[in-house]
């Protein structure tokens, strides 16, 4: 709904007050099938960035690597990178993630 509000130059609360459920459903179907203009523009720009990047060196990047969508990670990847970052800023001390490391008994 936020993307639609941005496209229409309205606030989310204005849309909630003025759109019927049916009209919102129509907009959602349209956005899924055709994409809203800002999303299409983002993908066009990502495509240009991908081609520029590939012109300098061969890589295995794909189009989605150049969009504003954050990559979806597994929870374990996020925990690992978070623990590593905390370890670095705490002077290299070992960071024990909950549920791992110390054994009780």
C-alpha contacts under 8 A as a table, 3 or more apart, distances in Angstrom:
res1	aa1	res2	aa2	distance
1	X	4	X	5.17
1	X	5	X	6.21
1	X	12	X	6.73
2	X	5	X	5.06
2	X	6	X	6.17
2	X	11	X	7.97
2	X	12	X	6.08
3	X	6	X	5.08
3	X	7	X	6.17
3	X	36	X	7.93
4	X	7	X	5.01
4	X	8	X	6.15
4	X	27	X	7.92
4	X	36	X	7.61
5	X	8	X	5.16
5	X	9	X	5.88
5	X	10	X	4.94
5	X	11	X	5.55
5	X	12	X	5.58
5	X	15	X	6.74
6	X	9	X	5.11
6	X	10	X	6.32
6	X	11	X	7.38
7	X	10	X	7.85
7	X	36	X	7.47
7	X	37	X	7.60
7	X	38	X	7.27
10	X	14	X	6.29
10	X	15	X	6.94
11	X	14	X	5.13
11	X	15	X	6.46
12	X	15	X	5.12
12	X	16	X	6.19
13	X	16	X	4.96
13	X	17	X	6.16
14	X	17	X	5.17
14	X	18	X	6.14
15	X	18	X	5.11
15	X	19	X	5.53
16	X	19	X	5.80
19	X	23	X	5.98
19	X	24	X	6.14
20	X	23	X	5.15
20	X	24	X	6.19
21	X	24	X	5.14
21	X	25	X	6.12
22	X	25	X	5.04
22	X	26	X	6.27
23	X	26	X	4.98
23	X	27	X	6.31
24	X	27	X	5.08
24	X	28	X	6.15
25	X	28	X	5.04
25	X	29	X	6.20
26	X	29	X	5.18
26	X	30	X	6.16
27	X	30	X	4.98
27	X	31	X	6.05
28	X	31	X	5.07
28	X	32	X	6.13
29	X	32	X	5.07
29	X	33	X	6.12
30	X	33	X	5.19
30	X	34	X	5.65
30	X	35	X	6.70
30	X	36	X	7.79
31	X	34	X	5.45
31	X	35	X	4.14
31	X	36	X	5.29
32	X	35	X	5.67
35	X	39	X	6.14
35	X	40	X	6.14
36	X	39	X	5.47
36	X	40	X	6.41
37	X	40	X	5.10
37	X	41	X	6.15
38	X	41	X	5.03
38	X	42	X	6.15
39	X	42	X	4.99
39	X	43	X	6.29
40	X	43	X	5.12
40	X	44	X	6.20
41	X	44	X	5.02
41	X	45	X	6.18
42	X	45	X	5.19
42	X	46	X	6.10
42	X	67	X	6.63
42	X	68	X	7.92
43	X	46	X	4.90
43	X	47	X	6.07
43	X	63	X	7.74
43	X	67	X	6.72
44	X	47	X	5.08
44	X	48	X	6.39
45	X	48	X	5.09
45	X	49	X	6.19
46	X	49	X	5.01
46	X	50	X	6.05
46	X	63	X	6.12
46	X	64	X	7.47
46	X	66	X	4.84
46	X	67	X	5.63
47	X	50	X	5.06
47	X	51	X	6.28
47	X	63	X	5.97
47	X	66	X	7.61
48	X	51	X	5.20
48	X	52	X	6.16
49	X	52	X	5.10
49	X	53	X	6.05
49	X	66	X	6.76
50	X	53	X	5.11
50	X	54	X	6.11
50	X	61	X	7.47
50	X	62	X	7.09
50	X	63	X	6.25
50	X	66	X	6.73
51	X	54	X	5.02
51	X	55	X	6.07
52	X	55	X	5.13
52	X	56	X	6.84
53	X	56	X	5.58
53	X	57	X	6.62
54	X	57	X	5.15
54	X	58	X	5.42
54	X	59	X	6.42
55	X	58	X	7.43
61	X	65	X	6.23
62	X	65	X	5.55
62	X	66	X	7.55
63	X	66	X	5.70
63	X	67	X	7.15
64	X	67	X	5.25
64	X	69	X	7.45
65	X	71	X	7.77
67	X	70	X	7.96
73	X	77	X	6.25
73	X	78	X	6.67
74	X	77	X	5.32
74	X	78	X	6.61
75	X	78	X	5.14
75	X	79	X	6.20
76	X	79	X	5.03
76	X	80	X	6.09
77	X	80	X	5.13
77	X	81	X	6.20
78	X	81	X	5.29
78	X	82	X	5.95
79	X	82	X	5.07
79	X	83	X	5.99
79	X	97	X	7.66
80	X	83	X	5.21
80	X	84	X	6.17
81	X	84	X	5.03
81	X	85	X	6.16
82	X	85	X	5.14
82	X	86	X	6.21
83	X	86	X	5.15
83	X	87	X	6.05
83	X	95	X	5.95
83	X	96	X	7.67
83	X	97	X	7.01
84	X	87	X	5.03
84	X	88	X	6.25
84	X	95	X	7.58
85	X	88	X	5.13
85	X	89	X	6.40
86	X	89	X	5.30
86	X	90	X	6.03
86	X	95	X	7.12
87	X	90	X	5.20
87	X	91	X	6.56
87	X	92	X	4.93
87	X	93	X	5.38
87	X	94	X	5.93
87	X	95	X	5.71
88	X	91	X	5.65
88	X	92	X	4.93
88	X	93	X	7.51
89	X	92	X	7.03
90	X	93	X	6.03
96	X	100	X	6.56
96	X	101	X	5.90
96	X	102	X	7.88
97	X	100	X	5.59
97	X	101	X	7.17
98	X	101	X	7.97
100	X	103	X	7.99
